[in-house]
C-alpha cells in the first residue's frame, strides 16, 4: 500500500485528493495512462502527510484544506474520509512575484528545513513524496528532494524543476534505495499532449512542418505565477523537450504559457497552430483550440506516476521508455 506525502496543497493536489477518494468509494473510474501498473491498485494509495506554506491551510485537515482559497478548482467529489492535517512546509523560492500578493506565508515556513520535512515523512510512514510546487521554484524542489532522500522516500516531481533530468539527483535517490520520477507532469487532455499527437500524425504522413506555436492562458494561481518570465522559463523548456524531437531543427517553434486571465479561474485555453507543406509541396495550416479545466486534468497522470514509483520501489520491471513519456513532458534519465 503506497503511503504518499504531498508538497503544495493547491488546485492539482485538490484534484488528486478528490480523485483518490472517488476511486476508493467507487464514484470515479480510473483509466490507466501508462503500461504495466496493474500491480498497484489505485484504491491502495493512502495519503499520510501534506505540506504547504499558506497559513490558511496549516493545521487544517487535508480534506478541508483543498477547498481553502486561493484554490479554485471544481469540487467534484465530497471527500468524507478523515485525512492528516497540513504541516508547515519549506518556503525557499516557492513564493515570489505575483504569488506573493495572494499567498499568506506562514511565519515558520522560511525556517522549515529538509530535516524537518524528512522527520515528518518518517513519522507519518510516508513512502513517496509528490511535489506540486509553483513553476520556477528550483530551490524549493531541491529542498524537498533532499528531504525525500534523507527519509528514504521516493519522489514524483510534477513541476518543471530539474530533478529527474539531473544525473546528480538520480544518483542520490539510487544511493538511498529510492526512486525519482519527473519532470513536469503532463495533463490528461492537455495542449502538449494534443500538440504531440498532431505532430506525430503529420510525421507518419511524411509532412514537412515549417512552423508551429502553442499559446496557453488560464485563471488559476499557476498561470498567475507564470506571468513572471523568470519562473515561466522552466515551463517553456519542458514543453520544448516534449515537442522538439517531433519536428526538424529548422522548424520555427514558439511555446506558451502566455497570460493569466482571472475570470477563467481553473480553466485553461490552449491555441495550437501548425504550418507546413505536404505532397508536391502543397501548403497547409491547421489551428486547434482546446478548453479544459486545468487541475482535474492532472489527477489521472499523478495517480499513475505514484503507481509507477510504487512499482519500481517494490522491485517490479517497468518499460520506462514507454511509462515516463506518457507521464512527463521532460522525462528523467532512468527513473530509479
N, C-alpha and C positions, 0 to 999 in steps of 0.2 A: 504494500500500500504506500504509494509515494506521498510523503508529507512535504508540503510546499510552503515557503515563505514568499511574500510579495513585497517588493520595494517600490513605493509610489502608488498611492491609492487614488488614482484619477479615473477617468472615464473608461479606459481599457481594463483596468482592474475591476471596475463595476460590472462590465460586461462579462468578464471571466468568472466572477463570483456568481452572477446570475446564471450563467451557462452551466457551471458545475452543479449548482443546486437544482436546476431544471432537469439535467440528465439524471441526477440522483433520484428525483421524485417522479420521473417518467413523463414530464411535460415537454422536454426538449429531446429531439432525436439528433445524435451526433453522427456526422459523416466523416470517415477517415480521409484526411487530405494528404497523408504521406503513407508509403507502404511499410508493412512489417511491424505495426504497432499493436497487433491483436493481443499480445501477452499482457498489456497494461490496460484493464478496463477503465473507462473514464470515471465511472462511479466509485472507483477505489481511490481517486485523488482526494486528499484531505488538506485543508488549509490550516496550518499550525501557527503562523506568525505573520504579522503585517507591519510595515514601516512607512511613515510619512513625516513630512516636516511642517505641515499646516496645523496650527494649534487647534483649529476647529475639529480636527479628526483624531487627535491624540487622546488616548484613553477611551475612545468610543468603540463599541463592538463593531467589528468589520461589516456585518450585515447592515448596520446603520450608517457607518462612515462612508460607504459607497454612494450614499444619497446626499451627502453634505456638499454645499457649494465650495468651489466653482464647478463641481461635476454637473453635467447637463445631459448625459445620455439618457435614452428612454428607459423607463422602469418596466421591463418586460416580465420579470419573474419576481414574485414576492419571496424573498429569502427569509425563511422562518427558522432555519436551524441556527442555534447559537454559535457564533464564531469568535475567535480571540480578539481582544481589543487591539487597536492600533498603537504601536510603540513609537516613540520619537525616533526618527531616522537621522541620517547624517546629511548635512547641508552641502558642504563643499561648494561646487559650482552649479548645483542643481537649480537654483532660482536666481535669475538675473534679468535685466532688460525689462520687457513688458510684463513678465510674470511677477516681478517684484511688487507691482501695484495691486495684484489680486490674491496673492498667497500670503496668508498671515503666519509668518515663520515662527515656530515655537522657539522660545529663548534658549532651550537646551540643544537645539539642532546643530549649532555650529561647534558644540563641544562633544558631540557624539562621535566616537571613533570606530574604526574597523573592529577593534577588540570588543567594543560594546555590542555591535551588531552580531559578531560571531558568538558571543556569550548567549545572546537571546535565541539565536538559531539552535545552538546546542541544547539549551534548557527546554526549548519547545519541541525538540525532536525533529526539527526540520531537516530535510534531506536535499531539497532542490530550492534554489533561490531564483525567483522570476523577477527580472528587473524591468520596470516600467518607469523610467526616468525621462525628464524632458530632453529633447534633442539638443546636442551641444554640451551635455553635462559629462564630459570625458573624465574629469577628476572624480566626480561622484560615482560614476560607473566603476572606475578602478578601485575606489574605496570599498564598494560593495563586493567586487570581485575578490579583493584581499580578504574581506570578512568571510566570504564563502570558502576560500582556501583554508583559512585558519580553522573553520568549523568542519572541514572535510566534506562540504556540501558541493553538489553540482550547481551549475548556473545556466540559466536560459536568458540570453541578452536580447530583449525585444527592441532595444534602442539602436541608433546608428553609431554609438560609441564603438571604437575599435578595440574589441576584446577577442572575439572568435577568430579574427583575421591576424591576431598577434601571435607570433611563434612563442614569445616570452610567456604570455598568459596561458597559452595552450600547454606549455611545458610545466608551468606552476600547477595547473589543475591535474595533469598526469602524475606529477610527483605527489600530489595529495590523494591520489586514487579516486579522483572525481572527474566529472565530465563538464566541458564547456561548449555550449551551442550558441550560435549567433552568426552574423549580426543583422539587426534591423528586420524585425518580423514583417512578413508580407501581410496583406489583407486577403480575406476570403474572396471578395469580389472587389479588387482594388484597381486603381489606374495602372499600376505597374504590371499586375497580372494580366489585365486586358491588353496592354501595350505589348507585352511579351508574346501573347497568343497571336496578335495580329502580325507582328514581325516574323514570328516562326512560320505562320501560314504563307506569308509572302516569300520567305526563303524557300519553302518547298515548291513554290510555283516558279522559281527562278527569276524573281522580280528584282530590279535594282531600286534600292531606296536611296534617294538623294538627300532628303532632309526629313526630320521628324521633331515634333515637340510634344511636351506634356505639361499642362498647367493645372494646378490644383488650388482650390480655395475652400475654406471651411470656417466654422464659427466657434470651435472649442479652444481650450487653452493650448493645445498642441499647435494650432495654427497661429494663435497669438504669439507664442514663443518663437515660431518660425519667422515672424516679422524681423527678428534680429538676424541680419545677414551673416553675422559671425557664427550663430548657432545653426542656421539652416544649411550652412555649407556641408555639414556631415550628411544630411539627408540627400543632398544633390549627389554626393559621392556614391552612396549606396544605390540610389536609383540608376546612376550611370553604370555601376558594376553589373546590375541586373540586365541592362539593355544593350550595352556597348558590344557585347560578343555576338549579337544578332544582326549587326549592321557592319558595313565596311569602315575602315579607319577614315575614309573620306566623307562619310555621311555627316551632314550638319545635324547636331543634336542639342536641343535646349530643354531643360527639365525644371519643373517647379520644385518645391511649393511656391505659390505666387502671392497669396494675400489672406488676411483674416477678415471675414465678414461676419460680424457678431450675430446678425439676425439668422444666420444659418444654424446657429447652435452646434449640435454634434453632427450635422450633415456636412458631407464633402461633395464638391462638384469637380469632376476631372474632365479636362478637354484634351483630346489626343488628335494630332494631325500627322499624316504621313503623305509624302510626295515622292514620286519616282517614275520609273518607266518600265513597261512590260515588253512583250514580244514585238519585234520590229521597232523598238524604241517608242512604243505607244505611251504617251504621258498619262498619268493618273494621279488622283489625290483622293484621300478619304479623311473624314472627320468623325469622331465619336465623342458623345457627351455622356458621362456616367455620373449619376447622382445616387449616393448611398449614405446610410448612417455610418459614421466613421468607426466608432468604438466597438459596437457589436460585430463589425467586420473583422475584428482581431481575435475574437474569442476562440473560434474553432482552431485557428492557427496556434494560439498559445497553448491550448489543451494538447494538441498533437506534439508540440515542442516539448512539453513536460513529459508526455508519454515516451518520446524518443530518448530524453535524458534518463528517464527511469529504466528503460530497456537496456541502455548502454551501461548504466550503473549496475544492473543485475548480471552483466556479462553476456547479453544477447548480441547476436551478429545482425547488424543492420546495413543495408546498402546506402551508405552515407551519400554517395554520388546522386542517389535518387531522393533521399529524405531531405537533405539540407537545402537544396534549391527549391523544394516545394514549400519550405517554411520561412526562408530568409532571403532578403534581397541581396545581401553580401555574405554568403556562407563562409564559415570558418575553414580552417586548414584541414582538420581531421575529425573534429567533434569529440575527441576523447584523448 
